[in-house]
Amino acid sequence: MFANKNIPKLSFLFTIMFFLNTLIIHAQDSLYLVGTITGESVEKQITDVKGVGDINGDGYDDFMVSSRTGKLVRDQGIIKLYLGASDGNLIPDVTFHYPGADTLNYFGTAYGIGDINNDSYDDFAISGLFADFAGYAKGKVFIYLGGSTIDTIPVKEFYEPLWIQDDFGYPTEAIGDINKDGYDDFIVNSPHNWSNFEGYAYLFWGGDTISWERCDTLSGDLFYPQSFANIGDINNDSFDDLAIGVFEHPLDPDTGKVFIYYGGKQMDTQPDTVLTSDSSDYAFGRIIKNAGDLNNDGIIDFCILGDPHILIYVNYFVDPLKVDSYSLGAGGDINYDGFSDLLVGNDKKIKVYWGSENFDTTNYSIIEPPDSSSLSASISIVGDINNDGYDELASYTINYPSTQNPRGIVYIYSYIKITNVKDDIKTTPNNFQLYQNYPNPFNPITTIKYAVPSVADALNASTTNILLKVYDVLGNEIATLVDEQKHPGIYEVELDARLPNRQGSNLSSGVYFYRLQAGNPSPGSGQVFTETKKFILMK
């Protein structure tokens, strides 16, 4: 995990900082920028970021950052996997390279595809958009299985042998278990069949072994299909259903269509119904997202993006809500209130529409990325990467820091209520515990959490003395953060590196230690707990 990793010299540039210029409207909740990931170079420009579930089964959600292109057209790229951890350390754990010999393959873009072999580990796919087959840039999809250790060699690769330059694998998406056999299924897109200009979507069933084969070719005038989503059970037959967006349909060149396929033991390859938008929307169906349950009524909601609107279906049989947008992210609970939330990008800002029992479009917060000169190319909920109960969200921009030097940048945001000392009385801990600080590395503020159990000390008093101090690598005391009696509970305290320490100066970059001592510190008094952890200040 992150805590024991070394920072490579040629790694991404990581800047951990708190978001000071967040503007909040219509909500009293806060979102904070807790980390950034910057592309190493133009040749390794960041082109995508996606949550991929819990790949290694440790209880923390993971995410992947793609760098599929650079100065060369169709360049060979790399994918970096970031395993979630309590310390929030943004250092990549595993790097994936194209497993073939051809170089101009546009490898790759990563996609979480669920648990396709039902082994309790989430799996993922990486597409090589122009990967070579028989001398043609057809595209390939590589399947990787999750596990306690991560293998960089794919267990399976798929391609379409019949068509030339059909962009096979763009995109590849998880669609849940739509045939209810206990295995997650996934779909592979082939938008450009250059023989007749009709695209195809290939549905793959999950299974016990790695011998998955293409089982169904979904059709229905799928000219240039671009987006896919499990949209819940809209026909109430106990099977989840599938939506496919086709925003460049030749019969509707200005509006697009969304085709709905009902799930079942045997999928019908013809669409069961078709959704269209009014004439005010262009490219309807460019993005479709399963929005989770925005109003917590037990029914999955979904969204369809066109231009300039998103249609939000909180009930399939009721007219959708409409908001302006150019990008869309959905499916997580950012503020841990039991309602899914919705991310919408527009006008160089991100709006977070908070889920509620009576979901509408008036309750939202606004995030303004630090670099507002470039629009956010994509926003997504990447899951709970530090297992604190709150889903994190990511936004990336490919033209950072400029269009002349486009290395790309990822912004990671979290829902955190920051105070100098925070009491959390929702649960009573069973044991003393000192948690890893977050974010780590940090600049200039970090938060340290610790737990005090109900049996507070050796004398069974109702409170115990808590001493929390910071030291440098030579053992010199830098600061005392806590020195007082505490009742049972979970507490948080901030360290601000900008404030003068005991030497009368600000902290410099480097490695430091924080130590929790619980109980009476007097000799022979029965001290019950001591623990020390390391953290890094990176200016």
Buried (B, 14 or more C-beta within 10 A) or exposed (E): BBBEBEEEEEBBEBBBBBBEEBEBEEBEBBBBBBBBBBBBEBBBBBBBBBBBBBBBBBEBBBBBBBBBBBEEEBBBBBBBBBBBBBBBBBBBBBEBEBBBEBEBBBBBBBBBBBBBBBEEBBBBBBBBBBBBBEEBBBBBBBBBBBBEEBEEEBBBBBBBEEBBEBBBBBBBBBBBBBBEEEBBBBBBBBBBBEEEEBBBBBBBBBBEEEEBEEBBEBBBBBBBBBBBBBBBBBBEEEBBBBBBBBBBBEEBEBBBBBBBBBBBEEBEBEBBBBBBBEEEBBBBBBBBBBBBBBBBEEBBBBBBBBBBBBBBBBEBEEEBBBBEBBBBBBBBBBBEBEBBBBBBBBEBBBBBBBBBEEBEBEBBBBBBBBBEEBBBBBBBBBBBBBBBEBBBBBBBBBBBBEEEEBBBBBBBBBBBEEEEEBEEEEEEBEEBBBBBBBBBBBBBBBBBBBBBBEBBBEEEEEEBBBBBBBBBEEEEEBBEBBEEEBBBBBBBBBBEBEEEBEEEEBBEEEEBBBBBBBBBEEEEEEBBBBBEBBBBBBE
